[in-house]
Amino acid sequence: MKIRQAQERDHAAIYELVRAAFATAKVSDGTEQDFVRALRRRDTYRPELELAAEENGQLIGHILLTELPVPGGPEGLRGLMVAPLCVRLEDRNRGLGGQLLQAGGHRAAELGYNALFLVGDPDYYGRYGFQNAVSLGFVNASGVPDQFLLARGLFPDALRGAGGMLELH
């Protein structure tokens, strides 16, 4: 398995991968694949922060990180929204989601970002260093219950004294 930057030629396969992966997800509104398309059209999209996991010529996982403004946040806070992260059903429970998060975080840090934010399962993402964003001092403006709004610094103390408004959508 290799993780690489997604290419435009991958977009149709990513659309189907995301659709199929979220069809079996615990929480899904059925539009995640369309959300990926919409995120690519935003000015916060950076192609180098869209990664695909490939094995035997097939896409088996995907992660997209887009720039996330944090109004009221401290100077120097450069955050990214992680959405979505998915792995093909038959390839789950192999650690691929964690590998995609690690690769995305590494690429983000290389590009000068220092924090990741997402809406997700705290038990799952907690394994990868994500913490409750509200308990870290952020204001939840995302319309989701506080327990699902998560944050992770990419460097030690990256979120110390952090705050600001988070609106992930």
Residue pairs with C-beta under 8 A, 6 or more apart in sequence:
1 53
1 54
1 55
1 60
1 96
1 99
2 53
2 54
2 55
3 51
3 52
3 53
3 54
3 61
3 99
3 100
3 103
4 51
4 52
4 54
5 47
5 48
5 50
5 51
5 52
6 14
6 47
6 50
6 51
6 52
6 62
10 52
10 59
11 37
11 40
13 59
14 36
14 52
14 59
14 62
15 33
15 36
15 37
16 33
17 59
17 60
17 61
17 62
17 86
17 88
18 32
18 33
18 36
18 62
18 84
18 86
19 32
19 33
20 88
20 89
21 62
21 86
21 87
21 88
21 89
22 28
22 30
22 32
22 33
22 84
22 86
23 30
24 89
25 86
26 121
27 121
32 84
32 86
35 83
35 84
36 62
36 64
36 84
39 45
39 64
39 66
39 83
40 50
42 66
44 66
44 67
44 68
44 69
45 66
45 67
46 65
46 66
46 67
46 111
48 107
48 111
49 64
49 65
49 66
49 80
49 104
49 107
49 108
49 111
50 62
50 63
50 64
50 65
51 62
51 63
51 64
51 100
51 103
51 104
51 107
52 59
52 61
52 62
53 59
53 60
53 61
53 62
53 87
53 96
53 99
53 100
54 60
55 91
59 88
60 87
60 88
60 91
60 96
61 86
61 87
61 88
61 91
61 96
61 97
61 99
61 100
62 84
62 85
62 86
62 100
63 82
63 84
63 85
63 86
63 100
63 101
63 103
63 104
64 82
64 83
64 84
64 85
65 80
65 81
65 82
65 104
65 107
65 108
65 116
66 80
66 81
66 83
67 78
67 79
67 80
67 81
68 79
68 80
68 81
68 117
68 166
68 168
69 79
70 77
70 79
70 138
70 164
70 165
70 166
71 164
71 165
72 139
72 163
72 164
72 165
73 79
73 162
73 163
73 164
73 165
74 161
74 162
74 163
74 164
76 114
77 114
77 115
77 162
77 164
78 112
78 113
78 114
78 115
79 113
79 114
79 115
79 116
79 117
80 108
80 113
80 115
80 116
80 117
81 116
81 117
81 118
81 168
82 101
82 104
82 116
82 117
82 118
82 120
83 118
83 119
83 168
85 97
85 100
85 101
85 118
85 120
86 97
87 94
87 96
87 97
87 100
97 124
98 127
98 128
101 128
102 128
104 116
105 116
105 152
105 154
108 116
108 154
109 154
109 155
113 154
114 153
114 154
114 155
114 158
115 151
115 152
115 153
115 154
115 158
115 159
115 162
116 130
116 151
116 152
116 154
117 133
117 149
117 150
117 151
117 166
117 168
118 125
118 130
118 150
118 168
119 142
119 144
119 148
119 149
119 150
119 168
120 130
120 148
120 150
121 148
122 130
122 132
122 147
122 148
122 150
125 150
125 152
126 150
128 152
129 152
129 153
130 150
130 151
130 152
131 150
131 151
131 152
131 159
132 146
132 147
132 149
132 150
132 151
133 140
133 149
133 150
133 151
133 166
134 140
134 146
134 149
136 151
136 159
136 162
137 161
137 162
137 163
138 149
138 151
138 162
138 163
138 164
138 165
138 166
139 163
139 164
139 165
139 166
140 146
140 149
140 166
141 165
141 166
141 167
142 149
142 166
142 167
142 168
142 169
143 169
144 168
149 166
149 168
151 159
151 162
151 166
152 159
153 159
